[in-house]
Structures are given as structure tokens and as C-alpha cells.
Amino acid sequence: MSIELSEKAAAEVRRVKEEQKLDADMFLRVGVAGGGCSGFNYRLGFDKEYDDKMDTKYDCHGVDVVVDKKSALFLDGTTIDWYDSIERRGFTFENPNAVKSCGCGSSFQA
């Protein structure tokens, strides 16, 4: 399995890259770090450092997504979507490995 970006999430990543005038070789790095109210926090950021021994790269609707192998254990099968409504706006994570998530949606327990 892998990590997947929805079409809406990929469009938002492309928009942010363009708005911030990031280099074309910058990719979206997705990861997991300890912390948050449920045990693990999702991490999103732009990066250009890639290590083929430590990272896996995916193409999602024309966006390069990179996940380090340690985070991939917690994120396998996860879909990242973009949510935009009057009450909230941001990326959401549908993670089949999460046994519990916090109300804000930015942390989980595996």
C-alpha cells in the first residue's frame, strides 16, 4: 500500500507551492512524530532532501509525496484530503492504522 492524496489535496499543495514560489524539485514530505493529545502528530512540509534508502516517493495527481520508512509504518493506506468549509479549513487524514484520533484531527493513536 501507500499514501494517497485526493485530487483536492493535490490541487491545494500545487497552489501553496506556486504561491510560495517554491522550486519545482520541492516535494511534499509526510511524516509522523511523537506527541499530540493522542500519541502521534501528523507532519506535512516541503522538502528537497531525499534518501532512497530511508524514504519512499509516490506520485499523487502530479504531486511528489515522500514518506520516511519509519513514518510509513503508521501511515500505510492513509488518504490525505483537503477540507474547505465555513467552519474549518485544512488537510484531513483518513488513516486505517489509527485506533483513536483526537477531535482536532491532527493526532492519532496507533
MMTF fields as JSON, N, C-alpha, C and O atoms, coordinates in Angstrom:
{
  "mmtfVersion": "1.0.0",
  "mmtfProducer": "UNKNOWN",
  "numBonds": 439,
  "numAtoms": 440,
  "numGroups": 110,
  "numChains": 1,
  "numModels": 1,
  "chainsPerModel": [1],
  "groupsPerChain": [110],
  "chainIdList": ["A"],
  "bondAtomList": [4, 2, 8, 6, 12, 10, 16, 14, 20, 18, 24, 22, 28, 26, 32, 30, 36, 34, 40, 38, 44, 42, 48, 46, 52, 50, 56, 54, 60, 58, 64, 62, 68, 66, 72, 70, 76, 74, 80, 78, 84, 82, 88, 86, 92, 90, 96, 94, 100, 98, 104, 102, 108, 106, 112, 110, 116, 114, 120, 118, 124, 122, 128, 126, 132, 130, 136, 134, 140, 138, 144, 142, 148, 146, 152, 150, 156, 154, 160, 158, 164, 162, 168, 166, 172, 170, 176, 174, 180, 178, 184, 182, 188, 186, 192, 190, 196, 194, 200, 198, 204, 202, 208, 206, 212, 210, 216, 214, 220, 218, 224, 222, 228, 226, 232, 230, 236, 234, 240, 238, 244, 242, 248, 246, 252, 250, 256, 254, 260, 258, 264, 262, 268, 266, 272, 270, 276, 274, 280, 278, 284, 282, 288, 286, 292, 290, 296, 294, 300, 298, 304, 302, 308, 306, 312, 310, 316, 314, 320, 318, 324, 322, 328, 326, 332, 330, 336, 334, 340, 338, 344, 342, 348, 346, 352, 350, 356, 354, 360, 358, 364, 362, 368, 366, 372, 370, 376, 374, 380, 378, 384, 382, 388, 386, 392, 390, 396, 394, 400, 398, 404, 402, 408, 406, 412, 410, 416, 414, 420, 418, 424, 422, 428, 426, 432, 430, 436, 434],
  "bondOrderList": [1, 1, 1, 1, 1, 1, 1, 1, 1, 1, 1, 1, 1, 1, 1, 1, 1, 1, 1, 1, 1, 1, 1, 1, 1, 1, 1, 1, 1, 1, 1, 1, 1, 1, 1, 1, 1, 1, 1, 1, 1, 1, 1, 1, 1, 1, 1, 1, 1, 1, 1, 1, 1, 1, 1, 1, 1, 1, 1, 1, 1, 1, 1, 1, 1, 1, 1, 1, 1, 1, 1, 1, 1, 1, 1, 1, 1, 1, 1, 1, 1, 1, 1, 1, 1, 1, 1, 1, 1, 1, 1, 1, 1, 1, 1, 1, 1, 1, 1, 1, 1, 1, 1, 1, 1, 1, 1, 1, 1],
  "groupList": [{"groupName": "MET", "atomNameList": ["N", "CA", "C", "O"], "elementList": ["N", "C", "C", "O"], "formalChargeList": [0, 0, 0, 0], "bondAtomList": [1, 0, 2, 1, 3, 2], "bondOrderList": [1, 1, 2], "singleLetterCode": "M", "chemCompType": "L-PEPTIDE LINKING"}, {"groupName": "SER", "atomNameList": ["N", "CA", "C", "O"], "elementList": ["N", "C", "C", "O"], "formalChargeList": [0, 0, 0, 0], "bondAtomList": [1, 0, 2, 1, 3, 2], "bondOrderList": [1, 1, 2], "singleLetterCode": "S", "chemCompType": "L-PEPTIDE LINKING"}, {"groupName": "ILE", "atomNameList": ["N", "CA", "C", "O"], "elementList": ["N", "C", "C", "O"], "formalChargeList": [0, 0, 0, 0], "bondAtomList": [1, 0, 2, 1, 3, 2], "bondOrderList": [1, 1, 2], "singleLetterCode": "I", "chemCompType": "L-PEPTIDE LINKING"}, {"groupName": "GLU", "atomNameList": ["N", "CA", "C", "O"], "elementList": ["N", "C", "C", "O"], "formalChargeList": [0, 0, 0, 0], "bondAtomList": [1, 0, 2, 1, 3, 2], "bondOrderList": [1, 1, 2], "singleLetterCode": "E", "chemCompType": "L-PEPTIDE LINKING"}, {"groupName": "LEU", "atomNameList": ["N", "CA", "C", "O"], "elementList": ["N", "C", "C", "O"], "formalChargeList": [0, 0, 0, 0], "bondAtomList": [1, 0, 2, 1, 3, 2], "bondOrderList": [1, 1, 2], "singleLetterCode": "L", "chemCompType": "L-PEPTIDE LINKING"}, {"groupName": "LYS", "atomNameList": ["N", "CA", "C", "O"], "elementList": ["N", "C", "C", "O"], "formalChargeList": [0, 0, 0, 0], "bondAtomList": [1, 0, 2, 1, 3, 2], "bondOrderList": [1, 1, 2], "singleLetterCode": "K", "chemCompType": "L-PEPTIDE LINKING"}, {"groupName": "ALA", "atomNameList": ["N", "CA", "C", "O"], "elementList": ["N", "C", "C", "O"], "formalChargeList": [0, 0, 0, 0], "bondAtomList": [1, 0, 2, 1, 3, 2], "bondOrderList": [1, 1, 2], "singleLetterCode": "A", "chemCompType": "L-PEPTIDE LINKING"}, {"groupName": "VAL", "atomNameList": ["N", "CA", "C", "O"], "elementList": ["N", "C", "C", "O"], "formalChargeList": [0, 0, 0, 0], "bondAtomList": [1, 0, 2, 1, 3, 2], "bondOrderList": [1, 1, 2], "singleLetterCode": "V", "chemCompType": "L-PEPTIDE LINKING"}, {"groupName": "ARG", "atomNameList": ["N", "CA", "C", "O"], "elementList": ["N", "C", "C", "O"], "formalChargeList": [0, 0, 0, 0], "bondAtomList": [1, 0, 2, 1, 3, 2], "bondOrderList": [1, 1, 2], "singleLetterCode": "R", "chemCompType": "L-PEPTIDE LINKING"}, {"groupName": "GLN", "atomNameList": ["N", "CA", "C", "O"], "elementList": ["N", "C", "C", "O"], "formalChargeList": [0, 0, 0, 0], "bondAtomList": [1, 0, 2, 1, 3, 2], "bondOrderList": [1, 1, 2], "singleLetterCode": "Q", "chemCompType": "L-PEPTIDE LINKING"}, {"groupName": "ASP", "atomNameList": ["N", "CA", "C", "O"], "elementList": ["N", "C", "C", "O"], "formalChargeList": [0, 0, 0, 0], "bondAtomList": [1, 0, 2, 1, 3, 2], "bondOrderList": [1, 1, 2], "singleLetterCode": "D", "chemCompType": "L-PEPTIDE LINKING"}, {"groupName": "PHE", "atomNameList": ["N", "CA", "C", "O"], "elementList": ["N", "C", "C", "O"], "formalChargeList": [0, 0, 0, 0], "bondAtomList": [1, 0, 2, 1, 3, 2], "bondOrderList": [1, 1, 2], "singleLetterCode": "F", "chemCompType": "L-PEPTIDE LINKING"}, {"groupName": "GLY", "atomNameList": ["N", "CA", "C", "O"], "elementList": ["N", "C", "C", "O"], "formalChargeList": [0, 0, 0, 0], "bondAtomList": [1, 0, 2, 1, 3, 2], "bondOrderList": [1, 1, 2], "singleLetterCode": "G", "chemCompType": "PEPTIDE LINKING"}, {"groupName": "CYS", "atomNameList": ["N", "CA", "C", "O"], "elementList": ["N", "C", "C", "O"], "formalChargeList": [0, 0, 0, 0], "bondAtomList": [1, 0, 2, 1, 3, 2], "bondOrderList": [1, 1, 2], "singleLetterCode": "C", "chemCompType": "L-PEPTIDE LINKING"}, {"groupName": "ASN", "atomNameList": ["N", "CA", "C", "O"], "elementList": ["N", "C", "C", "O"], "formalChargeList": [0, 0, 0, 0], "bondAtomList": [1, 0, 2, 1, 3, 2], "bondOrderList": [1, 1, 2], "singleLetterCode": "N", "chemCompType": "L-PEPTIDE LINKING"}, {"groupName": "TYR", "atomNameList": ["N", "CA", "C", "O"], "elementList": ["N", "C", "C", "O"], "formalChargeList": [0, 0, 0, 0], "bondAtomList": [1, 0, 2, 1, 3, 2], "bondOrderList": [1, 1, 2], "singleLetterCode": "Y", "chemCompType": "L-PEPTIDE LINKING"}, {"groupName": "THR", "atomNameList": ["N", "CA", "C", "O"], "elementList": ["N", "C", "C", "O"], "formalChargeList": [0, 0, 0, 0], "bondAtomList": [1, 0, 2, 1, 3, 2], "bondOrderList": [1, 1, 2], "singleLetterCode": "T", "chemCompType": "L-PEPTIDE LINKING"}, {"groupName": "HIS", "atomNameList": ["N", "CA", "C", "O"], "elementList": ["N", "C", "C", "O"], "formalChargeList": [0, 0, 0, 0], "bondAtomList": [1, 0, 2, 1, 3, 2], "bondOrderList": [1, 1, 2], "singleLetterCode": "H", "chemCompType": "L-PEPTIDE LINKING"}, {"groupName": "TRP", "atomNameList": ["N", "CA", "C", "O"], "elementList": ["N", "C", "C", "O"], "formalChargeList": [0, 0, 0, 0], "bondAtomList": [1, 0, 2, 1, 3, 2], "bondOrderList": [1, 1, 2], "singleLetterCode": "W", "chemCompType": "L-PEPTIDE LINKING"}, {"groupName": "PRO", "atomNameList": ["N", "CA", "C", "O"], "elementList": ["N", "C", "C", "O"], "formalChargeList": [0, 0, 0, 0], "bondAtomList": [1, 0, 2, 1, 3, 2], "bondOrderList": [1, 1, 2], "singleLetterCode": "P", "chemCompType": "L-PEPTIDE LINKING"}],
  "groupTypeList": [0, 1, 2, 3, 4, 1, 3, 5, 6, 6, 6, 3, 7, 8, 8, 7, 5, 3, 3, 9, 5, 4, 10, 6, 10, 0, 11, 4, 8, 7, 12, 7, 6, 12, 12, 12, 13, 1, 12, 11, 14, 15, 8, 4, 12, 11, 10, 5, 3, 15, 10, 10, 5, 0, 10, 16, 5, 15, 10, 13, 17, 12, 7, 10, 7, 7, 7, 10, 5, 5, 1, 6, 4, 11, 4, 10, 12, 16, 16, 2, 10, 18, 15, 10, 1, 2, 3, 8, 8, 12, 11, 16, 11, 3, 14, 19, 14, 6, 7, 5, 1, 13, 12, 13, 12, 1, 1, 11, 9, 6],
  "groupIdList": [1, 2, 3, 4, 5, 6, 7, 8, 9, 10, 11, 12, 13, 14, 15, 16, 17, 18, 19, 20, 21, 22, 23, 24, 25, 26, 27, 28, 29, 30, 31, 32, 33, 34, 35, 36, 37, 38, 39, 40, 41, 42, 43, 44, 45, 46, 47, 48, 49, 50, 51, 52, 53, 54, 55, 56, 57, 58, 59, 60, 61, 62, 63, 64, 65, 66, 67, 68, 69, 70, 71, 72, 73, 74, 75, 76, 77, 78, 79, 80, 81, 82, 83, 84, 85, 86, 87, 88, 89, 90, 91, 92, 93, 94, 95, 96, 97, 98, 99, 100, 101, 102, 103, 104, 105, 106, 107, 108, 109, 110],
  "secStructList": [7, 7, 7, 3, 3, 7, 2, 2, 2, 2, 2, 2, 2, 2, 2, 2, 2, 2, 2, 6, 6, 7, 7, 6, 6, 7, 3, 3, 3, 3, 3, 3, 3, 3, 3, 6, 6, 6, 3, 3, 3, 3, 3, 3, 3, 3, 3, 7, 7, 7, 7, 6, 6, 6, 3, 3, 3, 3, 3, 3, 6, 6, 3, 3, 3, 3, 3, 3, 2, 2, 2, 2, 2, 2, 2, 6, 6, 7, 3, 3, 3, 3, 3, 3, 7, 1, 1, 7, 3, 3, 3, 3, 3, 3, 7, 6, 6, 7, 1, 3, 3, 7, 6, 6, 1, 1, 3, 3, 3, 7],
  "xCoordList": [0.836, 0.0, 0.879, 2.098, 0.247, 0.989, 0.201, -0.799, 0.662, -0.021, -0.699, -0.15, -1.864, -2.589, -3.053, -3.503, -2.941, -3.516, -4.768, -4.763, -5.834, -7.018, -6.689, -5.691, -7.527, -7.316, -7.376, -6.595, -8.306, -8.409, -7.156, -6.681, -6.617, -5.402, -4.217, -3.41, -4.11, -3.017, -3.109, -2.089, -4.315, -4.503, -4.08, -3.476, -4.389, -4.009, -2.486, -1.913, -1.83, -0.368, 0.256, 1.188, -0.255, 0.271, 0.046, 0.921, -1.112, -1.422, -0.429, 0.086, -0.173, 0.747, 2.164, 2.86, 2.598, 3.937, 4.079, 5.095, 3.057, 3.089, 3.053, 3.816, 2.172, 2.041, 3.339, 3.715, 4.017, 5.268, 6.491, 7.623, 6.253, 7.324, 8.428, 9.617, 8.007, 8.954, 9.536, 8.883, 10.755, 11.409, 10.601, 9.907, 10.701, 9.957, 10.362, 9.555, 11.604, 12.062, 11.636, 11.949, 10.931, 10.421, 9.246, 8.404, 9.2, 8.111, 7.433, 7.947, 6.283, 5.56, 6.076, 6.003, 6.6, 7.042, 5.943, 5.487, 5.529, 4.504, 5.177, 5.929, 4.906, 5.535, 4.717, 3.634, 5.255, 4.632, 5.689, 6.849, 5.281, 6.172, 5.415, 4.195, 6.128, 5.51, 4.976, 5.582, 3.828, 3.242, 1.774, 1.155, 1.219, -0.206, -1.043, -0.53, -2.335, -3.218, -3.492, -4.003, -3.161, -3.432, -2.176, -2.284, -0.99, 0.242, 1.149, 2.37, 0.569, 1.343, 0.733, -0.487, 1.589, 1.158, 1.489, 2.537, 0.605, 0.904, 1.788, 1.623, 2.726, 3.62, 3.521, 3.589, 3.362, 3.376, 4.341, 4.363, 5.127, 6.028, 6.669, 6.582, 7.307, 8.006, 9.479, 10.061, 10.068, 11.45, 12.044, 11.312, 13.365, 14.017, 15.091, 15.734, 15.288, 16.266, 15.589, 14.626, 16.11, 15.54, 16.648, 17.701, 16.405, 17.35, 16.641, 15.713, 17.077, 16.364, 16.428, 15.675, 17.311, 17.36, 16.382, 15.893, 16.102, 15.262, 13.848, 12.955, 13.645, 12.386, 11.746, 12.412, 10.442, 9.679, 8.952, 8.397, 8.96, 8.335, 7.117, 7.158, 6.035, 4.801, 4.421, 4.726, 3.757, 3.193, 1.687, 1.038, 1.132, -0.304, -0.877, -0.722, -1.53, -2.145, -1.133, -1.444, 0.088, 1.117, 1.917, 2.767, 1.676, 2.425, 3.312, 2.834, 4.611, 5.519, 5.339, 5.431, 5.078, 4.896, 5.965, 6.135, 6.695, 7.765, 7.455, 7.053, 7.655, 7.426, 8.649, 9.122, 9.165, 10.272, 9.734, 8.569, 10.575, 10.134, 9.562, 8.659, 10.068, 9.548, 8.112, 7.242, 7.867, 6.509, 5.561, 4.375, 6.097, 5.266, 4.583, 3.492, 5.215, 4.605, 3.275, 2.354, 3.172, 1.964, 0.989, -0.186, 1.479, 0.674, 0.229, -0.461, 0.612, 0.283, -1.228, -1.999, -1.634, -3.053, -3.77, -4.978, -3.054, -3.668, -3.99, -3.204, -5.161, -5.551, -5.585, -6.203, -4.911, -4.9, -5.83, -5.693, -6.775, -7.752, -7.667, -7.034, -8.296, -8.363, -9.807, -10.697, -10.044, -11.384, -11.471, -10.608, -12.509, -12.664, -14.141, -14.94, -14.485, -15.869, -15.857, -14.799, -17.02, -17.131, -16.613, -16.11, -16.728, -16.304, -14.855, -14.274, -14.264, -12.849, -12.258, -12.964, -10.917, -10.202, -8.88, -8.18, -8.515, -7.224, -7.174, -8.15, -6.025, -5.828, -6.417, -6.326, -7.017, -7.547, -6.854, -6.398, -6.786, -6.107, -7.088, -7.658, -7.282, -8.075, -7.069, -6.577, -6.777, -5.707, -6.297, -6.826, -6.212, -6.759, -5.986, -6.47, -4.8, -3.979, -4.288, -3.842, -5.049, -5.361, -6.483, -7.562, -6.223, -7.261, -8.051, -9.147, -7.48, -8.129, -7.557, -6.352, -8.415, -7.974, -8.505, -9.516, -7.813, -8.284, -9.34, -9.522, -10.021, -11.066, -10.56, -11.28, -9.322, -8.79, -8.329, -8.149, -8.133, -7.745, -6.262, -5.845, -5.461, -4.04, -3.175, -1.964, -3.794, -3.016, -3.85, -5.071, -3.143, -3.806, -3.05, -1.912, -3.7, -3.09, -3.101, -4.114, -1.981, -1.884, -1.837, -1.754],
  "yCoordList": [-1.188, 0.0, 1.25, 1.171, 2.383, 3.633, 4.765, 4.542, 5.949, 7.179, 7.73, 7.633, 8.299, 8.849, 10.263, 10.543, 11.149, 12.49, 12.509, 11.992, 13.098, 13.284, 14.341, 15.054, 14.433, 15.461, 16.857, 17.731, 17.075, 18.387, 18.703, 19.839, 17.715, 17.935, 18.224, 19.108, 17.483, 17.721, 19.125, 19.795, 19.578, 20.922, 21.971, 22.981, 21.743, 22.695, 22.728, 23.801, 21.577, 21.526, 22.296, 23.075, 22.083, 22.821, 24.325, 25.121, 24.721, 26.138, 26.778, 27.87, 26.08, 26.601, 26.692, 27.68, 25.666, 25.709, 26.917, 27.612, 27.154, 28.283, 29.61, 30.527, 29.702, 30.929, 31.289, 32.458, 30.259, 30.489, 30.492, 30.635, 30.332, 30.345, 29.332, 29.646, 28.114, 27.055, 26.442, 26.422, 25.949, 25.297, 24.092, 23.45, 23.799, 22.682, 21.337, 20.408, 21.22, 19.948, 19.738, 18.705, 20.702, 20.542, 19.564, 19.614, 18.686, 17.721, 17.861, 18.521, 17.236, 17.226, 16.075, 14.918, 16.385, 15.338, 15.136, 16.08, 13.878, 13.497, 12.609, 11.698, 12.876, 12.082, 12.037, 12.616, 11.341, 11.167, 11.476, 11.088, 12.171, 12.453, 12.185, 12.338, 11.791, 11.574, 12.874, 13.933, 12.785, 13.97, 14.086, 13.151, 15.232, 15.449, 14.818, 14.123, 15.067, 14.568, 13.064, 12.468, 12.441, 11.012, 10.163, 8.939, 10.762, 9.988, 10.291, 10.32, 10.52, 10.829, 12.03, 12.191, 12.869, 14.016, 13.76, 13.195, 14.172, 14.16, 15.359, 16.428, 15.182, 16.259, 16.413, 15.432, 17.648, 17.98, 19.138, 20.079, 19.069, 20.166, 19.961, 18.879, 20.993, 20.893, 20.626, 21.134, 19.813, 19.379, 19.099, 18.936, 19.045, 18.605, 17.561, 17.07, 17.218, 16.193, 14.821, 14.556, 13.961, 12.625, 11.588, 11.716, 10.562, 9.464, 8.181, 7.737, 7.584, 6.41, 5.196, 4.24, 5.222, 4.128, 4.358, 3.406, 5.626, 5.967, 6.43, 6.444, 6.808, 7.401, 6.612, 5.875, 6.786, 6.253, 7.417, 8.274, 7.443, 8.536, 8.007, 6.929, 8.786, 8.463, 9.647, 10.793, 9.368, 10.424, 10.388, 9.383, 11.493, 11.58, 12.761, 13.912, 12.476, 13.52, 14.599, 15.789, 14.165, 15.1, 15.74, 16.588, 15.366, 15.89, 14.779, 13.683, 15.063, 14.101, 14.156, 15.217, 12.984, 12.846, 11.891, 10.803, 12.292, 11.47, 11.176, 12.056, 9.901, 9.45, 8.664, 7.789, 8.975, 8.172, 6.807, 6.684, 5.794, 4.414, 4.186, 3.367, 4.89, 4.745, 5.271, 4.617, 6.447, 7.005, 6.154, 6.043, 5.552, 4.743, 3.593, 3.169, 3.092, 2.021, 2.465, 1.659, 3.738, 4.277, 4.866, 5.069, 5.142, 5.853, 4.997, 5.494, 3.724, 2.864, 2.831, 2.496, 3.179, 3.178, 4.486, 4.586, 5.487, 6.765, 7.595, 7.661, 8.224, 9.185, 10.569, 10.776, 11.506, 12.9, 13.676, 13.643, 14.371, 15.138, 16.6, 16.926, 17.48, 18.902, 19.235, 18.96, 19.822, 20.183, 21.699, 22.357, 22.248, 23.696, 24.038, 23.87, 24.523, 24.919, 26.182, 26.696, 26.656, 27.887, 27.721, 28.681, 26.518, 26.338, 25.881, 26.071, 25.284, 24.916, 24.672, 24.466, 24.705, 24.56, 23.883, 24.284, 22.871, 22.225, 20.819, 20.306, 20.209, 18.838, 17.883, 18.119, 16.811, 15.773, 14.448, 14.243, 13.574, 12.29, 11.162, 11.087, 10.288, 9.075, 7.934, 7.408, 7.565, 6.619, 5.314, 5.293, 4.216, 2.943, 2.338, 1.403, 2.855, 2.341, 3.009, 2.541, 4.101, 4.836, 4.138, 3.91, 3.801, 3.189, 4.251, 3.99, 5.456, 6.573, 7.861, 7.961, 8.843, 10.159, 11.225, 11.029, 12.358, 13.465, 14.252, 14.05, 15.132, 15.942, 16.88, 17.177, 17.359, 18.306, 17.606, 18.255, 16.277, 15.52, 15.582, 15.048, 16.221, 16.328, 15.322, 15.256, 14.541, 13.494, 12.218, 12.234, 11.109, 9.801, 8.838, 9.09, 7.734, 6.644, 5.42, 5.114, 4.714, 3.518, 2.273, 1.161],
  "zCoordList": [0.0, 0.0, 0.0, -0.156, 0.175, 0.11, 0.755, 1.438, 0.525, 0.935, -0.304, -1.401, -0.153, -1.285, -0.969, 0.142, -1.943, -1.849, -2.707, -3.823, -2.199, -3.036, -4.09, -3.977, -5.104, -6.126, -5.512, -5.887, -4.562, -3.913, -3.106, -3.122, -2.403, -1.611, -2.527, -2.24, -3.627, -4.574, -5.159, -5.319, -5.48, -6.023, -4.995, -5.357, -3.723, -2.676, -2.505, -2.313, -2.57, -2.463, -3.623, -3.421, -4.841, -6.004, -5.835, -6.178, -5.312, -5.11, -4.124, -4.366, -3.015, -1.998, -2.562, -2.327, -3.307, -3.911, -4.828, -4.808, -5.626, -6.55, -5.785, -6.086, -4.807, -4.02, -3.298, -3.212, -2.78, -2.052, -2.968, -2.505, -4.276, -5.283, -4.952, -5.011, -4.606, -4.266, -5.539, -6.582, -5.444, -6.573, -7.04, -6.252, -8.318, -8.903, -8.291, -8.266, -7.797, -7.235, -5.777, -5.186, -5.2, -3.835, -3.857, -4.753, -2.874, -2.779, -1.422, -0.519, -1.297, -0.029, 0.814, 0.401, 1.998, 2.924, 3.956, 4.601, 4.097, 5.064, 6.097, 5.749, 7.362, 8.404, 9.666, 9.755, 10.637, 11.941, 12.997, 12.857, 14.047, 15.169, 16.463, 16.516, 17.491, 18.788, 19.36, 19.197, 20.038, 20.667, 20.364, 19.856, 20.677, 20.44, 21.527, 22.404, 21.461, 22.51, 22.403, 23.351, 21.268, 21.125, 20.992, 20.917, 20.958, 20.916, 19.736, 19.891, 18.545, 17.35, 16.643, 16.612, 16.078, 15.275, 13.816, 13.503, 12.928, 11.505, 11.19, 11.777, 10.263, 9.843, 8.326, 7.586, 7.881, 6.456, 6.258, 7.052, 5.212, 4.91, 3.551, 2.971, 3.052, 1.775, 2.041, 2.999, 1.165, 1.351, -0.02, -0.997, -0.095, -1.327, -1.054, -1.982, 0.234, 0.613, 0.554, 1.274, -0.313, -0.497, -0.379, -1.005, 0.427, 0.618, 0.207, 0.883, -0.902, -1.415, -0.487, -0.674, 0.506, 1.486, 2.637, 3.246, 2.93, 4.082, 3.705, 4.551, 2.439, 2.007, 0.874, 0.147, 0.747, -0.382, -1.026, -0.339, -2.362, -3.101, -3.86, -4.452, -3.83, -4.537, -5.416, -5.088, -6.529, -7.358, -7.154, -7.441, -6.655, -6.39, -7.165, -6.756, -8.27, -9.096, -9.479, -9.462, -9.826, -10.263, -9.15, -9.424, -7.904, -6.761, -6.219, -5.929, -6.081, -5.463, -3.952, -3.335, -3.37, -1.925, -1.427, -1.979, -0.379, 0.181, 1.643, 2.405, 2.012, 3.388, 3.827, 3.103, 5.016, 5.532, 5.951, 6.328, 5.887, 6.109, 7.507, 7.672, 8.506, 9.869, 9.949, 10.523, 9.375, 9.374, 8.532, 8.84, 7.465, 6.574, 7.317, 6.934, 8.37, 9.159, 9.764, 9.897, 10.128, 10.741, 9.722, 10.029, 8.507, 7.517, 6.334, 5.444, 6.309, 5.176, 4.941, 5.841, 3.738, 3.388, 3.696, 3.483, 4.189, 4.561, 3.324, 2.379, 3.35, 2.322, 2.958, 4.002, 2.309, 2.759, 1.848, 0.625, 2.452, 1.693, 2.103, 3.107, 1.34, 1.648, 1.957, 1.152, 3.106, 3.563, 3.618, 4.2, 3.015, 2.98, 3.143, 2.222, 4.337, 4.591, 5.447, 5.809, 5.754, 6.532, 7.962, 8.546, 8.534, 9.919, 10.088, 11.157, 9.052, 9.157, 7.782, 6.795, 7.759, 6.503, 6.79, 7.72, 6.023, 6.216, 5.672, 5.125, 5.831, 5.391, 6.427, 7.632, 5.942, 6.82, 6.48, 5.355, 7.454, 7.296, 7.579, 8.667, 6.603, 6.799, 6.913, 5.914, 8.167, 8.455, 8.994, 10.105, 8.213, 8.677, 9.849, 10.485, 10.141, 11.245, 12.576, 13.624, 12.543, 13.769, 14.52, 13.973, 15.776, 16.604, 17.356, 17.853, 17.434, 18.11, 17.544, 17.311, 17.324, 16.846, 17.781, 18.455, 17.816, 18.638, 17.87, 16.67, 18.552, 17.941, 16.874, 15.92, 17.014, 16.023, 14.753, 13.723, 14.811, 13.63, 13.291, 12.264, 14.131, 13.826, 14.583, 14.371, 15.464, 16.149, 16.222, 16.065, 16.467, 16.488, 17.37, 17.768, 17.667, 18.43, 17.544, 16.914, 17.489, 16.628, 17.494, 16.973]
}
